[in-house]
Amino acid sequence: MNTHTIATQLFIAQASTAPAGDAAARPSWLPLLAYLLLFAAMYFFLFAPARKAQKEREKIQSGLEPGDNVITSTGIYGRVVGIADDRVTLELESGRMVVHKSAVAGKAEDGAKAIQA
């Protein structure tokens, strides 16, 4: 006998000794359910908090007014002196600086609550 014939006979013997109801006992949709649960968990642990933080950041940036003390995403503290479209002019101790609105991480009074970009 060659090795191919022996391997085929072993495969047939193992298949015939397997319980017949084993394949029918496990539903075919079970792996799909596992993937759906995985994606749901990924959404709630990764995407939902990021979306919430983005909305909070946009709320802070849209509510900026001249006179507000802010902190930028790079850690620069300043006072808003002007807002034009998507640019914010900050007054610093050493002069003025113009930054994009998205660079404002939060209000300086709420330094502990400043959203990290």
Secondary structure, 3 states (H helix, E strand, C coil): CCHHHHHHHHHHHHHHHCCCCHHHHCCCCHHHHHHHHHHHHHHHHHHHHHHHHHHHHHHHHHCCCCCCEEEECCCCEEEEEEEECCEEEEEECCEEEEEEHHHEEEEHHHHHHCCCC
